Amino acid sequence: MATETFKLYLIKPSHYDDEGYVIQWLRSAIPSNTLAALHGLAADCAARKVLGPHVQIEIIGLDETNTRIRPEKIAAAIEAAGRGLVCLVGVQSNQFPHALDLARRFRACGADVAMGGFHVSGCIAMLPELPADLIEAQELGISLFAGEAEGRLETVLRDAYAGKLQKLYNFMKDLPGIENTPAPLLPSDVIKRTSGAVTSFDAGRGCPFQCSFCTIINVQGRKSRYRSADDVEAIVRANLAQGISSFFITDDNIARNKNWEPIFDRLIAMRESGVRMSFVVQVDTLSHRIPRFIDKASKAGVRRVFIGLENINPENLIAAKKKQNRISEYREMLLAWKMAGCYTTAGYITGFPADTQESILRDIEIIKRELPLDMLEFFFLTPLPGSEDHQRLHKAGVWMDPDMNKYDLEHAVTAHPKMSKEEWEGAYRKAWAAYYTPEHMETVMKRAAATGNSPGKAMFLLLWFWAGIHLEHIHPLEGGYLRRKVRRDRRPGMKLENPLTFYPRIAVELVVKHVRLAAMAWRLARLRRQLKKSPIARTYMDEALTPVVDSDLDNLEMFNNSAASRAAGDHAKKMLAKQHEKVA
């Protein structure tokens, strides 16, 4: 029997910037876990010959943040092979308009297209009927996939092979277990297109908390599902075999993964046997309360943590149903991570109901003085499709911006009760500028040296964040090295620039950005050298580094802004009193 080839393209789309150009880099940030998960599942389908013994499934994984997507060429390759499918994977709400533009071009060339991700799944999970953009996708002949693909991808592939793709595959009410399933795995050539050759995988899915702005709890569920320690070791070793040793574990909160300890113990054993590897993880603000958690995370190779700090105003946290965040424990938690040799990055949301431009900027200055945080990243409070916030506003008929491209947490897409759109957007821009001043970046480096961490690594992270905001005007999480703009890939409806002005402008921007980057790098590098040589660098101390037990809580501004913050301060004092009683 003659052998057939079925070409399967797995494409993780990017999205448009404010000028209408696709956000793309020579080297981008961490690759999508969804792309890795789908690639691993597809490889398993290919190995099992799910389309028949005579059909070879050829898998091509593409991350648009570092690779230009040319639909006409891909469609031609599928046509030459005879059969195939384009899967637009992990499509978030802000990526949906661009993904739909790509899909139009694929469909115009006759290629079959399937699309899944948080936008499709979130809308189906939380809205009473399909929104207009999903209906438009179906009218174009795009097959929508809601839910997770473990145990389901082969059904889609068989339907595509038979030319019978369904309009909708809906598995939202049947979330699969992920233990002993095919591992998320990308080829090394895809991973090495990122800065630092970091790959990603999930050790668990779902979250037990109820934050109203979150989509994860409604798409992946509140009941957590886990991989085993054997699964995680297999994922890590498969990547090590292809030269990849840096990982981002994408669990929304690995501290609530019931298998965290066996997983960390396995990674610790691997490191003790001589395996070199490092990890970035996401945790909640109470992870320091879990016995042995931070210590074992450090020994397992965790070097950086993302923390959902979100705000320092208790009223805002309560309004967002984030009651688990206790500002009275923020400093203790951050110091615990710093003493374990980890760099901390916290998310901070602007636009809660009690926020004003003045209160946001005041709170940032408090954080700079009173919390030993390394990186702080800012977001707009955004009613993302799939969240309780979006569902509530949708039901109430409240205006929300119809352009999904703006739902990237970097734009105001609905009204605020106290700030105009201009004031809110101004507060967001000023927040970045206020935190990433040269003076405060130097303070962060001094704190790193004082706690036994590398000021050089802190400097790299600070430069990444500073450059994303001040040079590229893009959120650092969407950053990369050497921005690429393709003149003809501008958003439909926006005028193509004249090549005689476009290319000179891009060249000048490139030079100016690198000059500014070099100047800031030189300034911070000079401090790094001083800290490295200074015998007293370890003696640096400021309020943020002062242990809570030694701090004068009555004089901390964090606990004196409102009745709720004063109550948090009283709680902190009671906790300290109990600690003193135990010691006595």
C-alpha positions in Angstrom: 0.0 0.0 0.0 1.3 3.4 -1.0 2.3 5.8 1.9 0.3 9.0 2.3 1.4 12.2 4.1 -1.0 14.2 6.3 0.6 17.6 7.1 -0.4 18.9 10.5 0.5 22.5 11.2 0.3 23.6 14.8 0.4 27.4 14.9 0.4 29.6 18.0 -0.6 33.0 16.8 0.6 36.4 18.1 -1.5 39.5 18.0 -1.4 43.1 16.6 0.3 46.0 18.3 -1.4 49.4 18.4 0.0 50.2 15.0 -1.5 47.1 13.5 1.8 45.1 13.1 2.1 41.5 14.4 4.2 41.4 17.6 7.1 39.3 16.5 10.8 39.0 17.4 14.0 37.4 16.2 14.1 35.8 19.7 10.9 35.8 21.7 10.0 34.9 25.3 8.9 31.6 26.7 7.0 29.4 24.1 3.4 28.5 24.7 2.6 25.4 26.8 -0.4 24.8 24.6 1.8 24.5 21.6 4.0 22.0 23.5 1.0 20.1 24.7 -0.5 19.8 21.3 2.8 18.9 19.7 3.2 16.1 22.2 -0.3 14.8 21.7 0.1 14.9 17.9 3.4 13.0 18.1 1.6 10.3 20.0 -1.1 10.2 17.4 1.5 9.9 14.7 3.3 7.1 16.5 0.0 5.2 17.0 -0.9 5.6 13.3 -4.4 6.9 14.1 -5.1 7.7 10.5 -4.2 4.2 9.3 -1.0 2.2 8.9 -0.3 3.8 5.5 -0.6 7.5 6.6 2.4 9.4 7.9 1.4 12.4 10.0 4.0 15.2 9.5 3.9 17.7 12.4 5.1 21.3 12.0 5.0 23.5 15.1 5.2 27.2 14.6 5.3 30.0 17.2 4.3 33.3 15.5 6.1 35.4 18.1 9.3 34.4 16.4 8.3 33.0 13.0 6.5 34.7 10.2 3.4 32.8 9.1 2.7 32.7 5.4 -0.7 31.0 4.9 -0.5 30.8 1.1 2.8 28.8 1.3 1.5 26.5 4.0 -1.8 25.9 2.1 0.3 25.1 -1.0 2.4 22.6 1.0 -0.8 20.9 2.3 -2.2 20.7 -1.2 1.0 19.2 -2.5 1.0 16.5 0.2 -2.7 15.7 -0.6 -4.2 16.2 2.9 -3.6 18.2 6.0 -4.9 20.5 8.7 -4.0 23.9 10.2 -4.6 24.1 13.9 -4.5 27.6 15.4 -3.8 26.6 19.1 -4.0 28.3 22.4 -5.8 31.4 20.9 -6.4 34.0 23.6 -9.0 36.7 23.3 -6.5 39.4 22.2 -5.1 37.0 19.6 -8.5 36.0 18.1 -8.8 38.9 15.6 -5.4 38.1 14.1 -6.0 34.4 14.2 -9.2 34.9 12.3 -7.4 37.0 9.7 -4.9 34.2 9.2 -7.7 31.7 9.0 -9.4 33.7 6.3 -6.3 33.4 4.2 -6.0 29.7 4.8 -9.6 29.1 3.9 -9.3 31.2 0.8 -6.6 28.8 -0.3 -8.8 25.8 0.5 -7.0 24.6 3.7 -8.9 23.1 6.5 -8.6 25.1 9.8 -9.4 24.3 13.4 -9.1 26.8 16.2 -9.0 26.4 20.0 -7.8 28.2 23.1 -9.1 30.3 26.0 -11.2 32.6 23.8 -13.3 29.8 22.3 -13.4 27.8 25.5 -14.1 30.8 27.8 -17.0 32.1 25.6 -18.6 28.7 25.4 -18.2 28.1 29.2 -19.6 31.5 30.4 -21.9 32.9 27.7 -25.5 31.7 26.9 -24.8 31.8 23.2 -21.9 32.0 20.7 -20.6 35.6 20.3 -20.5 37.2 16.8 -16.8 36.5 16.3 -17.1 32.8 16.9 -20.2 32.6 14.6 -18.1 34.5 11.9 -15.4 31.9 12.3 -17.8 29.0 11.8 -19.3 30.8 8.7 -15.8 30.8 7.2 -15.7 27.0 7.7 -13.4 27.1 10.7 -13.9 24.2 13.1 -13.9 25.4 16.8 -12.5 23.3 19.6 -13.5 24.0 23.2 -11.9 22.2 26.1 -8.7 20.1 26.3 -7.3 17.8 23.6 -6.0 14.9 25.6 -7.8 11.8 24.2 -9.7 14.0 21.7 -7.1 15.1 19.1 -7.2 11.9 17.2 -11.0 12.4 16.6 -10.3 15.8 15.0 -7.5 14.4 12.9 -9.6 11.5 11.7 -12.5 13.9 10.8 -10.0 16.2 9.0 -8.6 13.2 7.1 -12.1 12.2 6.0 -13.0 15.7 5.1 -15.7 15.8 7.8 -14.6 18.4 10.3 -17.4 19.3 12.7 -18.3 23.0 13.3 -17.8 22.6 17.0 -16.0 20.1 19.2 -17.2 20.9 22.7 -15.6 19.1 25.6 -16.0 21.8 28.3 -18.1 19.5 30.5 -15.6 16.7 30.3 -12.2 17.8 31.4 -9.7 15.0 31.1 -7.2 13.7 33.6 -3.6 14.5 32.6 -1.6 11.9 34.5 0.1 9.4 32.2 -0.9 11.3 29.1 1.6 12.2 26.3 4.0 14.8 27.5 4.1 18.4 26.3 7.2 18.5 24.1 8.5 20.9 21.4 11.5 20.2 19.1 14.6 22.0 20.2 14.7 24.1 17.0 11.4 25.7 18.0 12.6 26.2 21.6 15.9 27.7 20.6 14.0 30.5 18.8 13.3 31.9 22.3 15.6 34.1 24.4 17.4 31.7 26.8 16.1 28.5 25.2 13.4 28.1 27.8 10.5 25.7 27.3 7.2 25.2 29.2 5.0 22.5 30.5 2.1 22.1 33.0 2.4 19.9 36.1 -1.3 20.5 36.8 -4.4 22.4 35.6 -7.2 24.2 37.4 -7.3 26.4 40.5 -9.4 26.2 43.7 -9.7 30.0 44.2 -12.6 32.2 42.9 -10.9 35.4 41.6 -13.6 37.2 39.5 -11.2 38.4 36.8 -9.8 34.9 36.2 -10.6 32.7 33.2 -8.6 29.7 34.3 -11.2 28.6 36.9 -13.9 28.5 34.3 -11.9 27.0 31.4 -9.7 24.5 33.3 -12.0 24.1 36.3 -11.7 24.7 40.0 -10.9 21.0 40.6 -7.2 20.6 40.1 -5.8 17.8 37.9 -2.2 16.7 38.1 0.8 15.0 36.5 2.7 12.5 38.5 6.4 12.9 39.6 7.1 10.2 37.0 5.4 12.3 34.3 7.4 15.4 35.2 10.7 13.6 35.3 9.9 12.1 31.8 9.2 15.6 30.5 12.4 17.1 31.9 14.6 14.2 30.7 13.1 14.4 27.2 14.0 18.0 27.0 17.5 17.5 28.6 18.1 14.9 25.9 17.8 17.6 23.2 19.9 20.2 25.1 17.1 22.1 26.9 17.5 22.6 30.7 15.4 25.7 31.5 11.7 25.3 32.2 8.6 27.4 33.0 6.1 25.3 34.8 2.8 27.0 33.7 0.5 25.8 36.5 -1.4 28.9 37.6 -0.5 28.0 41.2 1.9 25.1 41.7 1.7 25.6 45.4 -1.9 24.1 45.2 -0.8 21.1 43.2 -1.2 18.2 45.5 1.8 16.5 44.0 4.1 19.5 44.5 6.2 17.7 47.1 6.8 14.4 45.2 7.6 16.4 42.1 10.0 18.7 43.9 11.6 15.6 45.6 12.1 14.0 42.2 13.7 17.1 40.8 15.9 17.5 43.9 17.1 13.9 43.5 17.9 14.6 39.8 19.9 17.7 40.7 21.8 15.9 43.4 22.8 13.3 40.8 24.4 16.0 38.8 21.6 17.1 36.4 21.7 20.9 35.9 18.3 22.5 35.3 16.3 25.6 36.5 12.7 26.5 36.8 10.3 29.4 36.8 7.0 28.8 38.6 3.8 30.6 39.6 2.5 30.7 43.2 0.0 32.4 45.4 0.8 34.8 48.2 0.3 32.2 51.0 2.8 29.6 49.6 5.3 30.5 52.3 2.9 29.0 54.9 3.1 25.5 53.3 5.7 23.6 55.4 8.9 22.9 53.3 7.5 24.4 50.1 9.9 27.3 49.5 12.9 25.3 50.8 12.2 22.4 48.4 11.3 24.7 45.5 14.8 26.3 45.9 16.5 22.9 46.1 14.6 21.7 43.1 16.0 24.5 41.0 13.3 27.2 41.1 15.1 30.5 40.5 12.2 32.8 39.7 8.6 33.0 40.9 5.6 34.8 39.5 3.3 35.9 42.4 -0.3 37.1 42.0 0.1 40.1 44.4 -2.5 42.0 42.4 -2.9 44.9 44.8 -2.1 46.2 48.3 -5.6 47.7 49.0 -7.6 45.0 50.9 -10.9 46.6 49.7 -9.8 45.9 46.1 -8.8 42.4 46.8 -12.1 41.6 48.5 -14.0 43.2 45.5 -12.1 40.8 43.2 -12.9 37.8 45.4 -9.2 37.4 46.1 -9.6 37.0 49.8 -6.6 34.7 50.0 -4.3 37.6 49.5 -3.3 39.1 52.9 -1.2 42.2 52.7 -0.1 41.7 56.3 2.0 38.7 55.0 3.4 40.2 51.8 6.8 41.2 53.2 7.3 37.9 55.1 6.4 36.0 51.9 8.7 38.0 49.7 11.6 37.8 52.1 11.2 34.0 52.3 11.6 33.7 48.6 14.6 36.1 48.5 16.4 34.2 51.2 15.8 31.0 49.2 17.7 32.5 46.2 14.7 33.2 44.0 13.8 36.4 42.1 10.3 37.6 42.5 7.9 39.0 39.9 4.5 40.2 40.9 1.4 41.1 38.9 -0.3 44.3 39.9 -3.8 45.2 38.6 -4.9 48.8 38.0 -8.5 49.8 37.8 -10.2 48.1 40.8 -13.3 50.1 41.8 -11.5 51.9 44.7 -8.6 53.0 42.5 -7.8 56.5 41.4 -4.8 57.7 39.5 -3.4 59.2 42.8 -4.0 56.0 44.8 -2.3 53.8 42.2 0.8 55.9 42.1 0.8 56.2 45.9 0.6 52.5 46.3 3.5 51.9 43.9 5.7 54.2 46.0 4.7 52.2 49.1 5.6 49.0 47.4 9.0 50.4 46.4 9.8 51.4 50.0 8.1 48.6 52.0 8.2 45.4 50.0 11.4 43.5 48.9 10.0 42.8 45.4 12.2 42.5 42.3 10.0 43.0 39.2 6.5 44.4 39.2 4.3 44.1 36.1 1.1 46.1 35.6 -2.2 45.2 34.0 -5.6 46.7 33.4 -8.5 45.1 35.2 -9.9 43.5 32.1 -13.2 41.6 31.7 -11.7 38.7 29.8 -14.2 36.4 28.0 -14.4 33.3 30.2 -14.2 35.3 33.5 -17.0 36.1 35.9 -16.4 39.8 35.4 -17.1 39.5 31.7 -20.1 37.3 32.2 -21.6 39.8 34.7 -21.0 42.9 32.4 -22.4 40.9 29.4 -25.6 40.0 31.3 -26.0 43.6 32.5 -25.5 45.0 29.0 -22.6 47.2 30.1 -20.4 48.5 27.3 -17.2 46.6 26.6 -14.9 47.4 23.7 -15.8 45.1 20.7 -12.2 44.9 19.5 -10.8 41.7 21.1 -7.3 42.7 20.1 -7.4 45.2 23.0 -8.1 42.4 25.5 -4.4 42.0 26.2 -4.5 43.5 29.8 -2.8 46.6 28.4 -5.9 48.6 27.3 -8.9 50.0 29.1 -11.9 48.1 27.5 -14.7 49.2 29.8 -15.6 52.2 31.9 -14.2 52.8 35.4 -16.4 54.3 38.2 -13.8 56.9 39.3 -11.4 57.4 36.4 -12.0 58.5 32.8 -10.4 56.3 30.1 -7.7 58.9 29.7 -7.0 59.0 33.5 -6.9 55.2 33.7 -4.6 54.8 30.8 -2.4 57.6 32.1 -2.2 55.9 35.5 -1.1 52.7 33.8 1.7 54.4 31.9 2.8 56.4 35.0 2.8 53.2 37.0 5.5 51.6 34.8 7.5 54.8 34.7 7.3 55.1 38.5 8.5 51.6 39.3 11.3 51.3 36.7 13.3 54.4 37.5 17.1 54.0 37.3 17.2 54.7 41.0 14.8 52.0 42.0 16.3 49.4 39.6 19.6 50.1 41.4 17.9 49.6 44.8 16.6 46.2 43.5 20.1 45.2 42.6 21.4 46.3 46.0 18.8 44.2 47.7 19.8 41.2 45.6 23.4 41.5 46.7 22.4 42.0 50.3 20.4 38.8 50.3 23.1 36.7 48.6 21.6 36.7 45.2 23.2 37.8 41.9 22.8 41.5 41.1 23.8 40.6 37.6 20.8 38.4 37.1 18.6 41.0 38.7 20.0 43.5 36.2 19.1 41.3 33.2 15.5 40.9 34.4 15.2 44.7 35.1 16.6 45.6 31.7 14.1 43.2 30.0 11.2 44.9 31.7 12.5 48.4 31.3 13.2 47.9 27.6 9.8 46.3 26.9 8.0 49.4 28.3 10.3 52.3 27.6 11.7 51.2 24.2 9.2 48.8 22.6 6.0 50.1 24.3 4.9 46.5 24.8 4.2 44.5 27.9 7.4 42.7 29.0 5.6 39.4 28.9 5.2 39.8 25.2 8.8 41.0 24.8 11.8 39.6 23.0 15.0 40.5 21.3 15.1 42.5 18.0 11.5 43.4 17.0 10.5 42.4 13.5 7.8 44.3 11.6 6.7 43.0 8.2 5.3 45.9 6.2 2.7 43.7 4.3 1.5 41.9 7.5 -0.3 44.9 8.8 -3.8 44.5 10.2 -6.5 44.5 7.4 -8.2 47.9 7.2 -5.0 49.8 8.1 -3.1 51.4 5.3 0.2 49.8 4.1 3.1 52.2 4.7 5.2 53.4 1.8 8.4 51.4 1.7 10.4 54.5 1.2 9.3 55.8 4.6 8.7 52.4 6.4 12.2 50.9 6.1 14.2 54.0 7.0 11.9 54.5 10.0 12.4 51.0 11.2 16.2 51.3 10.8 16.3 54.6 12.8 14.1 53.1 15.5 16.4 50.1 15.8 19.5 52.3 16.2 17.9 54.6 18.7 16.5 51.7 20.8 19.9 50.0 21.0 21.6 53.3 22.0 19.2 53.8 24.8 19.4 50.2 25.9 23.2 50.3 25.9 23.2 53.5 28.0 20.9 52.0 30.7 22.9 48.7 30.6 26.1 50.6 31.1 24.7 52.4 34.1 23.4 49.3 35.8 26.5 47.3 34.9 28.7 49.9 36.6 26.7 49.3 39.8 26.9 45.6 39.3 30.7 45.8 39.2 30.7 48.0 42.4 28.5 45.5 44.2 30.7 42.6 43.2 33.8 44.3 44.5 32.3 45.9 47.6 33.0 44.1 50.9 30.0 45.7 52.5 27.4 45.0 49.8 25.9 42.3 52.0 25.3 44.8 54.8 22.9 47.0 52.7 19.6 47.4 54.5 16.4 49.3 54.0 12.8 49.1 55.2 11.8 46.4 52.7 14.5 44.1 53.8 13.8 44.6 57.5 12.2 41.4 59.0 8.6 41.9 59.9 9.4 41.1 63.5 11.8 44.0 63.7 9.7 46.5 61.8 7.5 49.3 63.3 4.2 48.3 61.8 2.5 51.4 63.1 4.7 53.5 60.8 4.3 51.5 57.6 2.2 53.4 55.1 0.8 50.2 53.7 -1.2 49.7 56.9 -2.4 53.3 57.2 -4.3 54.1 54.0 -7.8 53.0 55.0 -9.9 51.2 57.6 -9.2 47.9 55.7 -5.5 48.4 55.6 -5.4 49.4 59.3 -7.3 46.2 60.1 -4.6 44.3 58.1 -2.0 46.0 60.2 -3.7 45.0 63.4 -3.8 41.4 62.1 -0.1 41.5 61.4 0.6 42.7 65.0 -1.5 39.9 66.4 0.4 37.4 64.3 3.7 38.9 65.6 2.5 38.7 69.2 1.7 35.0 68.8 5.2 34.4 67.3 6.7 36.1 70.4 4.6 34.0 72.7 5.8 30.8 71.0 9.4 32.0 71.3 8.9 32.8 75.0 
